[in-house]
Amino acid sequence: MENIPEDQIELIKISIAQKFLIDHKDIMLKSCVVLISICCIFGGCSYFNKKLGLKNDHFVEEKVEKIIENETGLKIDLTPDDLTDPDL
């Protein structure tokens, strides 16, 4: 095997990393959108329920929790200050 200069090895590593990022851009973007959406929903559900006079664990919230569970496998409660579900 021939000796490859160190600077050439670095360029090869960079080009491999760039190709990986380009090939997986859609997956990473979707993951970021899902993560940001979960954070927004998680932080806002309890607040909006109180402001709008909705009870915790209403129909829309339960549907969103089910979608998150189906997509990620994580069972979460978007209104953690509500202690009605002892499984969480």
C-alpha positions in Angstrom: 0.0 0.0 0.0 1.4 3.4 -0.9 1.9 6.2 1.5 -0.8 8.8 1.2 0.2 12.3 2.5 -1.6 13.4 5.7 -3.2 16.4 4.0 -4.7 14.1 1.3 -6.1 11.9 4.0 -7.8 14.9 5.7 -9.3 16.0 2.3 -10.7 12.5 1.8 -12.2 12.5 5.3 -13.8 15.9 4.7 -15.3 14.8 1.3 -16.7 11.6 2.9 -18.3 13.7 5.7 -19.7 16.1 3.2 -21.2 13.3 1.1 -22.8 11.8 4.2 -24.4 15.1 5.1 -25.7 15.7 1.6 -27.1 12.1 1.4 -28.8 12.3 4.8 -29.9 16.0 4.7 -33.6 15.1 4.4 -33.6 12.7 7.3 -31.7 15.1 9.5 -34.0 18.0 8.6 -37.1 15.9 9.3 -35.7 14.8 12.6 -35.0 18.4 13.6 -38.5 19.5 12.6 -40.0 16.6 14.7 -37.8 17.5 17.7 -38.7 21.2 17.6 -42.4 20.4 17.2 -42.3 18.0 20.1 -40.6 20.6 22.3 -43.1 23.3 21.3 -46.1 21.0 21.9 -44.6 19.7 25.1 -44.0 23.1 26.5 -47.2 24.7 25.3 -50.0 22.2 25.8 -50.5 22.7 29.5 -50.3 26.5 29.2 -52.8 26.6 26.3 -55.2 24.2 28.1 -55.3 26.5 31.1 -55.7 29.7 29.0 -58.4 28.2 26.7 -60.3 26.5 29.6 -59.7 23.0 28.2 -59.4 20.0 30.4 -56.1 18.1 30.3 -55.9 15.1 28.0 -58.6 16.4 25.6 -59.1 14.7 22.2 -56.5 16.7 20.2 -53.8 16.3 22.8 -54.4 12.5 23.0 -54.2 12.3 19.2 -50.9 14.2 19.1 -49.5 12.0 21.9 -50.5 8.9 19.9 -48.8 10.2 16.8 -45.6 10.9 18.7 -45.8 7.4 20.2 -46.3 5.8 16.8 -43.5 7.8 15.2 -40.9 7.6 17.9 -42.0 4.8 20.2 -41.9 7.2 23.2 -45.0 7.3 25.4 -45.2 10.9 26.7 -47.8 13.1 28.3 -48.0 16.6 26.9 -49.6 17.8 30.2 -47.1 16.5 32.8 -48.7 18.5 35.6 -51.8 16.4 35.2 -51.4 13.2 37.3 -54.3 11.2 35.8 -52.0 8.7 34.0 -49.9 6.8 36.5 -48.1 4.8 33.7 -46.0 7.8 32.8 
